Amino acid sequence: MSDKFDYFIVFAEMRTGSNFLEANLNAFGHLACHGEAFNPHFIGYPNQADTLGVTLAMRESDPQRLIDAVKGDGGALGGFRFFHDHDPRVLQIALPDPRCAKIVLTRNPVDSYVSWKIAQATGQWKLTDVKRRKDSQAVFDRDEFEAHLTKLQEFQVTLQNALQVTGQTAFYVAYEDLQDLEVMNGLARYLGETEMLDSLDKKLKKQNPEPISDKVKNFEQMEEALARLDRFNLTRTPNFEPRRGPAVPGYVACAKAALLYMPLRGGPEAEVCQWMAALDGVGQDRLLSKFNQKGLRQWMRRSAGHRSFTVLRHPVARAHAVFCQYILSIGPGSYSDIRQTLRKAYKLPIPAGAAYGDYDRRAHQVAFKAFLAFLKGNLAGQTGVRIDPAWATQAATVQGMGQFALPDFILREDELGAYLPALAAQVGHGDAPAPMASPNDQPHQLRDIYDTEIEEACADIYQRDYLMFGFGAWRDQAA
């Protein structure tokens, strides 16, 4: 048995060479791989009744039982192969466990897809005698391949993230490494095996050794489809923001109605809370807030039929409101330390105190543009100032909400007059009041300084919000 590990998992997919890898692992004296132990349709191998005395029914009722059996496999270090569509409960057990060795087997997804299509056509999933080899060509289906690729990539990201957050590492093996004796012996050393192989298992044969152009019937169509795929993710919107949590303590529930507001900082928080209080005919001090996750779950259980929502604000309007409220102002709730840092280190041209004698519209426009320049660097992780929730992307904040629960509705500030009463009607309030409009920013309104340069700067800073939520130019919304 290994000093480091109690068992191992080979994370692989169909047609990645996992059968060949298993055969070579089993060639070592103290390693034992038990096939697809958690395949949802069989246990270990097709037509096998049990694995290590654990039947399919026993495994389904308690997956830990089979893992324990693999751990106690007669002195050998036991393991199994695991694909993205196998029993997901295993991931909850194995991924956080540092005593479980992780082996990640990968292959070019086009090659694995074509091999999978040929195996489907021929019904031949293993080959031990070339005389029994069946020939066929794959037909490439772009939509099917893209779905296949998406599933593989999502699973790889899940594995990578789990290893990162638990401080573990895996042994990575590429399909091409499977024929390398030194790599196989290196893998055995990683697992704690001391005896090395002199040669690799030769029983399994490569089924389709031809070039891929000969294996695909519609090869030209495949080339065209693959050329349109963004293999290197060149069209992505760069994102250097830290991942955000759900910020449950900031959520607000009505005193009576089964409505939960999940605010986006920098948005119309005060106006929405006023509307929620008016809906129940109570003061704002009666609204429920400062939840923890346990308390919010209890509220959800008590509030049958509840609805949750958040409200987006146009990025230009949000950036300007945040600038006026938190940076330009020196009143309660303003960010005095950040204000001072921006004035000194980033030369933000705003007054030092409350005197605004020479701070006219032109000066305000210049100062706001300077603040936008700071935001660009800040959201790109290039400043020492925190990325505050008030100016973080709304996309990142909504994504963080999903760690607890996504809102039922994502509303837009300019549509609240229609949608908040409709939302109230869903929880039995057909006579909901109209929401109040947001007050004008002080000391100068956005419409007085807005120009194309401001719009372009915000569209550059908040690319993700414009893309994910379909924002157009602010002038079109304000018209």
BAMAR-366150 format. One record per residue (C-alpha): residue in three letters; x, y, z. Coordinates in steps of 0.25 Angstrom, whole numbers, plus 2048, in hexadecimal, padded with zeros to 3 digits. Example, Ala and Ser with C-alpha at 12.3 -4.5 7.8 and 13.67 -1.06 7.14 Angstrom:
BEGIN
ALA8317EE81FSER8377FC81D
END
This chain:
BEGIN
MET800800800SER80480E7FEASP809817809LYS802823802PHE7F581E7FDASP7EA814800TYR7E48137F2PHE7E581A7E4ILE7DC81F7DAVAL7DF8207CBPHE7D782B7C6ALA7D58297B7GLU7CA8287ACMET7C681E7A2ARG7D081C797THR7DC82279EGLY7E48167A0SER7DF8137AEASN7DE8047ABPHE7ED8037A7LEU7F180B7B3GLU7E98027BCALA7EF7F67B6ASN7FD7FC7B9LEU7FA8007C7ASN7F57F27CAALA8027EC7C5PHE8097F27D1GLY8097E87DDHIS8037F27E7LEU7F97F97DFALA7EA7F57DCCYS7E17FD7D3HIS7D37F97D3GLY7CD7FE7C6GLU7C28087C6ALA7BD8057D4PHE7B38107D4ASN7AD8107C6PRO79E8127C8HIS79B8067BFPHE7A47FB7C5ILE7AE7F97CFGLY7BD7F87CBTYR7BB7F17BEPRO7AE7ED7B5ASN7A77E17B9GLN7AF7E07C7ALA7A67DD7D3ASP7AF7E47DDTHR7BC7EB7E0LEU7C37E67EDGLY7B67E07F2VAL7AE7ED7F0THR7A37EC7E7LEU79D7F77DEALA7917F87E8MET79A7F97F4ARG7A28047EDGLU79680C7E9SER79180C7F7ASP79F8107FDPRO7AB8147F4GLN7B4815800ARG7B3806801LEU7B98037F4ILE7C480D7F7ASP7C7806804ALA7C87F97FDVAL7D27FF7F3LYS7DA8047FFGLY7DB7F7805ASP7DF7EF7F9GLY7E87E47FFGLY7F57EC800ALA7F47F27F3LEU7F28017F0GLY7E48007E9GLY7DE80A7E0PHE7D480C7D5ARG7D18147C8PHE7C78207C9PHE7C18277BEHIS7B98347BEASP7AB82D7BDHIS7AE8237C9ASP7A88247D7PRO7AA8337DBARG7A982F7EAVAL7B78297E8LEU7BD8377E5GLN7B883C7F3ILE7BF8317FAALA7CC8307F2LEU7D083E7EDPRO7D28447FBASP7D9837800PRO7E88397FFARG7EA82A801CYS7E38287F4ALA7EE8287E9LYS7E88307DCILE7ED82B7CEVAL7E88347C3LEU7E882E7B5THR7E68377A9ARG7E583679AASN7E383F78FPRO7D484178FVAL7D3840780ASP7DA833780SER7D282D78BTYR7C5832785VAL7C982B777SER7CD81E77FTRP7C081E786LYS7B8820779ILE7BF814773ALA7BD80B77FGLN7AE80F77FALA7AD80B770THR7B57FE772GLY7B17FA780GLN7C07F7782TRP7C57FE78FLYS7D17F5791LEU7DB7EE788THR7E47E378CASP7E67DC77EVAL7E87E5771LYS7E17DA769ARG7D47DD770ARG7D57EC76DLYS7C87F2767ASP7C97FE75ESER7C080A75DGLN7C181975BALA7BC824765VAL7B282E761PHE7B583B767ASP7A984376EARG7AD851772ASP7A285377CGLU7A5845782PHE7B4848783GLU7B2856789ALA7A9850794HIS7B3844796LEU7BE84F797THR7B78577A1LYS7B484C7AALEU7C38487AAGLN7C88567ADGLU7BE8587B8PHE7C284B7BFGLN7D184F7BEVAL7CE85C7C4THR7C68567CFLEU7D284C7D2GLN7DC8587D1ASN7D58617DAALA7D38567E5LEU7E28537E5GLN7E58627E6VAL7DC8657F2THR7E18587FAGLY7EF85A7F7GLN7F184D7EFTHR7F88497E2ALA7F583E7D8PHE7FD8357CFTYR7FA83A7C1VAL7FB8307B5ALA7F98337A7TYR7F482879DGLU802829796ASP8098267A3LEU8028187A4GLN80D81279BASP8188177A4LEU81D80D7AEGLU8258187B6VAL8188207B8MET8108137BCASN81B8107C6GLY81B81E7CBLEU80C81D7CDALA80E8107D5ARG8198187DETYR80F8237E0LEU8058187E5GLY8108127EFGLU8138067E6THR8228027E7GLU8227F77DDMET8247FC7CELEU81F7F67C1ASP8297F27B6SER81F7F37ABLEU8117F87A9ASP8047EF7A7LYS8037EB799LYS7F57E4799LEU7ED7F1795LYS7EF7F6787LYS7ED804782GLN7E080377AASN7E180E770PRO7EF81176DGLU7EC819760PRO7ED82875EILE7E082F763SER7DE834755ASP7DB825751LYS7D382275DVAL7C882D75BLYS7BF82C74FASN7BC83B74EPHE7CA840752GLU7C984D74AGLN7BC851752MET7C384D75FGLU7CF85675BGLU7C5862759ALA7BD85F766LEU7CA85F76EALA7CF86B768ARG7C387376DLEU7C686E77BASP7CD877784ARG7D886D788PHE7E0876790ASN7D487F795LEU7D988B78ETHR7CC89278FARG7CB89179ETHR7C989D7A7PRO7D589E7B0ASN7D189D7BFPHE7DB89F7CAGLU7D08A27D5PRO7D18997E1ARG7C588F7E2ARG7BA8957EBGLY7B288E7F5PRO7A388F7F6ALA7A389B800VAL797895808PRO79789F813GLY7948AA809TYR7878A4804VAL77A8AA808ALA76C8A380ACYS75F8AA80BALA7588AB819LYS74C8A3814ALA74D8A0805ALA755894800LEU75F89D7F9LEU76E89C7FATYR7778A77F4MET7858A37F1PRO78C8B17EFLEU7978B47E5ARG79F8BF7ECGLY79F8CC7E4GLY7918CA7E0PRO7838D07E4GLU7848C97F2ALA77D8D47FAGLU7728D67F0VAL76F8C77EFCYS76F8C67FFGLN7658D17FFTRP75C8CA7F6MET75D8BD7FEALA7598C580AALA74D8CC803LEU7488BF7FEASP7468B980CGLY7428C7811VAL74D8C781CGLY75A8CF81FGLN7678CB819ASP76C8C7826ARG7628BB826LEU7698B5819LEU7718A981CSER7808A981ALYS78D8A5820PHE78A89681CASN79488B81EGLN79287F814LYS78B87781FGLY782882822LEU77F885814ARG77C876811GLN77287781DTRP76B883817MET76A87B80AARG76386F810ARG75A879818SER75788180BALA750877802GLY74F87C7F4HIS75A8867F6ARG76188E7EBSER76F8947EAPHE77489F7E1THR77F8A87DFVAL7808B57D7LEU78B8B97CCARG78F8C77CAHIS7958CC7BDPRO7A48CC7BFVAL7A68DA7BBALA79B8DF7C5ARG7A08D57D0ALA7AF8DA7CFHIS7AA8E97D0ALA7A18E67DCVAL7AD8DF7E3PHE7B68EA7E0CYS7AD8F47E5GLN7A88EC7F1TYR7B58E67F6ILE7C18EE7F0LEU7BD8FC7EESER7B48FD7FAILE7BA8FE808GLY7AD8FB80FPRO7A98EF817GLY7AC8E2810SER7B68E8806TYR7C48E1804SER7CD8EB80BASP7D98E380BILE7D88DF7FCARG7D48ED7F9GLN7E18F27FFTHR7E98E77F8LEU7E38EB7EAARG7E68FA7ECLYS7F48F77F1ALA7F98EB7E9TYR7F08EC7DDLYS7EF8FB7DCLEU7E08FB7DCPRO7DC90A7DAILE7D290B7E4PRO7D19157F0ALA7D89127FDGLY7CC915805ALA7BE91A804ALA7C19277FDTYR7BC9257EEGLY7BE9347EAASP7C59317DDTYR7C09237DBASP7B79267CFARG7B191C7C5ARG7BE91C7BDALA7C69197C9HIS7BD90E7CDGLN7BE9087BFVAL7CD9087BFALA7CD9027CDPHE7C38F77C9LYS7CB8F37BDALA7D78F27C6PHE7CF8E97D0LEU7CC8E07C4ALA7DA8DF7C0PHE7DD8DA7CFLEU7D18D07CELYS7D78CA7C1GLY7E48C77C8ASN7DD8C37D5LEU7D48B97CFALA7E08B37C7GLY7E88B17D4GLN7F28BC7D2THR7F08C47DEGLY7F28C27EDVAL7E48C77F0ARG7D98BC7F2ILE7CF8B97E8ASP7C38BE7EFPRO7B58B77EDALA7B08C57EATRP7B88C57DDALA7BA8B77DATHR7B48B17CEGLN7A58AE7CFALA7A88A17C8ALA7B289C7D3THR7A88A07DEVAL79D8987D8GLN7A688D7D6GLY7AA88D7E5MET79B88D7E9GLY79A8807E2GLN7A38797EDPHE79787A7F6ALA78B87C7ECLEU7898847DFPRO77E88E7DFASP77188B7D8PHE7718987D1ILE77C8A17CCLEU7758AE7C9ARG77A8BB7C3GLU7798C97CAASP7728CF7BEGLU7678C47BELEU7648C47CDGLY7578CC7CBALA7518C07C3TYR7588B47CALEU7588B77D9PRO7488B87D9ALA7488AB7D1LEU7518A47DAALA7498A87E6ALA73D8A37DFGLN7438957DFVAL7448957EEGLY7368997F0HIS7378A97F0GLY72F8AE7E4ASP72E8BC7E9ALA73D8BF7EAPRO7428CD7EAALA74B8D37DFPRO7598D37E2MET7608E17E4ALA76A8E67DASER7788E77DEPRO77C8F57E3ASN7868FD7DAASP7958FB7DDGLN79B9077E4PRO7A29107E2HIS7A090E7D3GLN7979057CBLEU79D8FB7C1ARG7959017B6ASP79C90E7B8ILE7AA9087B5TYR7A78FB7ADASP7AF8FA7A0THR7B48EF796GLU7C18EE79EILE7BA8EB7ABGLU7B18E07A4GLU7BD8DA79DALA7C58DA7AACYS7BA8D37B1ALA7B88C97A6ASP7C68C57A7ILE7C78C47B6TYR7BA8BC7B7GLN7BB8B37ABARG7B58A87B2ASP7A98AF7B7TYR7A68B57A9LEU7A88A77A3MET7A089F7ADPHE7948A87AFGLY7938AE7A2PHE7958BD7A6GLY7958C779BALA79A8D679BTRP7958DD7A8ARG7908E979FASP7868DF799GLN7818DB7A6ALA7808E97ABALA7798EF79F
END
